[in-house]
Amino acid sequence: MSSQPQKKRLTTSAMIASIAAEGQPTVSAPFGHALVALAEQRSDVVGMTADLSKYTDLHLFAEAFPQRFYQMGMAEQLLMSAAAGMAREGFMPFVTTYAVFASRRAYDFICMAIAEENLNVKIACALPGLTTGYGPSHQATDDLAIFRGMPNLTIIDPCDALEISQAIPAIAEHQGPVYLRLLRGKVPLVLDKYDYHYQHGKAQRLRSGKHAVIISSGLMTMRALEAAEALEEQGIEIGVVHSPMIKPLDEETILREAGVALQGNQLVITAENHSITGGLGEAVAALLMRNHVTPRFKQIALPDAFLAAGALPTLHDRYGISTDAIVKQIITWLEA
């Protein structure tokens, strides 16, 4: 009989499991609580959703401000058009749905009704990238590629609960449409260890390293930091630069960090919870090429493919965005 320890059996619930590691601190519904706090200060804030208030944490806003909450039903195109109308009347709609429905199903309505008129609509969308195991119908692995080409639209990919709570009031101060990749439910708390404070439009270095620097966004900053800690035990020093703003990029900071990496013969790596096509990695690569900054460059991203359904931990390993997978990949690149 084998004496090897048995792996914990994954259940169907792992398809929608929290992205937090076992024992990692989390905050419940940071978006919902931050929006309620904002609405207490601003009477122009309204909440709108397409039958997904419970699954985007907007139910907290609905409970606190029932007269300012609008349930539009399973009609995302109508949702975006109605939000545009609300914005024209002087309100600031915070609109929630799943990222796949906003980017694929309601794109034209966001473009024509909201972005073209530069209206003050804030679109917060759950299940970005590979944060659900329910297959291509729910996995928004292409949302950044779809939205990056839309004029006037600011795109933000926050890392953790702290950043979400800090970003909401900053988004409200920003005039114009915003697309926020929303982490919902029990969201990991990571950036408090780095004395981090969200600065709208800015990328920030979280740690330094002499062998490589990772420029990352969203939950991949959490994974990059975990990988850097694991690699440090092997004598490999990895820097991490968090870039929550996907569009517009903080070009000054990224060019400066990549320039330092080039001078030190460091590897520059981008890491994102998105397809390798059309997201942060390609945006950074294009920026560097346009400015003749040419360090050694690699991407950690999801493949350009429709992904499988299954348990999230298994899928993250399979598609290379788990901490262990990142550690192995970086070691391979550095040894090449």
N, C-alpha and C positions, 0 to 999 in steps of 0.2 A: 504494500500500500504506500502511495506517494506521501512524503512528509512535507512537500512544498506547500506554501500557503495558498489558499484558494482566493482567486480574485472575487471581489464583491460583485454579485450578480446585478446587472443593470435592468431596471424595469422600464415599462413604457413611459413612466413619468420622467425618465431621464431625457426624453425627447424635448421636454420643455423645462429642463432643470435650470437652476441658477448657474451662472457662469462663475460663481465664487468657488474657490477651493475649499476643501473641508477645513473647518475651523477659522476661516477667514472672516473678519468683521464685515457686516453688511448693514445697510440702512434700508428700511422698507419704504417703498414708493416715494423716493426723493422728489421726483417731478411733481407729483400730486401735492405734496406738502409745500413745495416751493411756489407752486401756482396759487395755492390758497393764500399764502403769505403775501404774494404780489397783489392779489385781488383785494386784500384788505386795505392796501395802500392806494390802489388805482381802481376807480369805479368804471373805467372804460374796458377792463378786461372781461371777456366772455369766453366760455368753454364750449366747444362744438366737437361732435364725434359722429362716426358712422357705425353705431351699434357696438362700440368697443370701449366704452368708458371703463369697465372693470379691468380690461386687459391692457389698458394704457395708463392706468392709475388716475384717470380723470374722474373716477367716481368720487374721489375725495372732494374735488371742486364741486361736483354736482350736489353733494350732501351739504356743503358749506354755503353754496350760492345757487339754490335751485332756480331762482328767477333769472339767473344769468347763464344757465346751462341749456344747450340745445342738442337734442338727440335726433339726428337726421335719418336714422335707419340705415340699411345696407345700400347706400347710394353715394359712393365717394365723389362722383362727378358733381352731384347736387351739393354735397358738403362743401366742396371748394368754391363753387359758384356762390353759395349762400354766404360763405366767409368773406368773399370779395364784396358782396353787398353790405355786409356788416361793417367792413373796414371803410367803405365809402361813406357810411353814416357816422363815422367818427369812433367806432369801437375798435378794440384790438383783439381779434379772435385768436385764441390758441386752439388749433385744430389737431385732433389725434385720429390716427388709424394705423394700420400696419404699413410698413415701408413698401412692401410689394404693391399694395393697392394705390398708394399715392404716386409712386414712380411709374408704374405700368398702366394702371387703369385710369388715373386722373391727370396724367401728364398734360394733355392739351388744355384742360380747364385751369390748371395751375399756371401754365404758360400764358394763356390769353386773358384770363380773368384777373389774375393776381400779379404775375411777374411783369407783364408788359406795362401795366399801370403802376408798378412799383408800390403796391398796396401793403399796408402794415399787417400782414397775416403771418402768424407763426405756426409752422407745420411741424408737429412733434410725432415721430413715427416709430413704433415699437417693432421688434424683430428685425433689426438691421443685420445684414450679412448672414453669417451662420450662427444665429442665436436661437434657432429652433430646429428640431430634427424632422419636421413634417414635410420635407421635400421641397422641390422647386416652386410649388404653388405658394409657399410661405417664406422661402428663403430669399431675402432681398440682397443677393450677391452682386447685383448690377446697378443699384440705386445711385451710387456716386457717379458712375459713368453716364447714366441717363441725365442726371440733374446738373452735372458740371457745365454742360453747354448752354444752360438757360441763363440769359442775361438777368441782372438785378438780384439773383437769388444767392443769398449767403448760406453756406453749408457748414454745419458744425457736427463733429463726431466726439462727444465727451467720453472720458475714460471711466469715471466712477460716480458714486453718489455725491461726493463733495463737489465735483465739478458741475454736475447737473444742477445742484441747488444754487451754486454761485452763478451759473450761466443764465438761469431764467430771468433774473432782474436785468442782466446785461443785454439779453436779447430784447427785452421790453424797451430798453433805451435806444436800441438800434432802429432807425427808421427804414422800413422796407421789409420785404418777405424773407423769412428764414426757414431753412429745413434743418431740423435737429434729429439726429439718429438717437432714438430714445432707448435707454436701458431701463427696464421696468421691474416691478416686484422687489425682491430682495437684491439690491444692487451692492456689489463689493465697495468697500471703503479702502482706498489705496493711497491717495495723494496726500492725505493728512500727514503721513510720515515724512513728506518732502517739503513741508511748509509751503504748500502750493496754494496759489490764489488765481482763479481764472481771470485772464486779461483778454478782453474781446479783441480778436484779430491777431493775437500773439502766440507764437510757439515758445516753449521754455525748456531749457536744459534741466533735467532732473538729477542726472549723475554723469560723471566724467569717466573716461576710459581711454587707454592708449592703443588698444588693438583694433577697435571698431566703434562706430556710432550707429545707433538705430534711431531713425526718424519714424515715429509711429503716431497713430491716432486711435481713438476709441479704446475698446477693451484690449487691443493689442499693445497699448502702452503698459497695461498691467502685466501682460505676458512678457513684454520686453524687460521690465524691471525684475520679474521673477527669474527670467533666463540670465540676466546680468548677475544676479546674486548667486545663482548656481554655477556659472562660469568662473566667478571670482574665486570659488573654492578650488578651481583647477589652475589658478594663476592667470586667467584670461580676463582682461579689464575691458568692459563694454560701457560706452556712454549711451545715454538715452535722452532723446529730445522729443518732447510731446508736442504734437501739432494738432490741436483740436479743430482748428479752422482749416477746412479743406478748400474752401473758396470764399474770399480770396486767400491765397497762401500768405504767410508771413515770409515774404521773399528775403528780406534783409537778414533775418535770423537763420534761415535755412542756408542761404549762400555763405554766411559767415561760418556756420558750423561745418559745412561741407568743405569750405576753403581750409579750415584748420585741419580737417581730416586728410585733405590732399597733401598738405605740407608734412604731416606726420606719417604719410603712407598708410593711413588707416582705411579700412573697408567701410564704405557707407552702405547701410542697409535700410530699406523702407519696410515697414510692417503694418499691414492693414487687414481688417476683417471684411474683405471685399475681393472681388475678382481681380486677378493680376492685370486685367484689361480696364483702363479708363479711370482708375482711382487715384489714391494718394501717390503711389509709386510712379506712375506715368507723369503725374503733375510735377513731382520733384525732379524726375529725370529730364523733363523738358525744360524746366527752369534752369537746371545746371548746364545743359547743353547750350541754351540761348546765351548764357553768361560765360561760356568757355571755362567752366569749372568741371574738371573731368577726373574725379577720384575713381577708384575701383568701386563698382556699384552692383548691388544685388537686391532682389525683392523677395519678401515673405508675404504671400498673399494666397487667396483661394485660386484654384485652377479656373481657366476659361471654359467652364462646363456646367451643365445642370448637375447638381450634387445629389447624393443619395439621401434617403430618409434613414433615421436611426437615432440611437442615443447620442446626445451631444458630446460626451467625453470621447466616445469612439470616433465620431466624425471629426472632431478637432485633431485627434491623433492622425487619422487617415489623410486629412487634407493639409496637415503641416502647420497648424496654428496653435497647437498645445505648447505648453512650456517645454516639455521634454523634446518635442519635435524641433522647436526653435533652437534649443541647445545643441542638438545633434547636427542641425544644418549649419549653424555658425562654425562649429568645430571643423566640419568638412571644408567649408569655404576658407577658413584660416590656414588649414593644412595643405590646401591645393597649391 
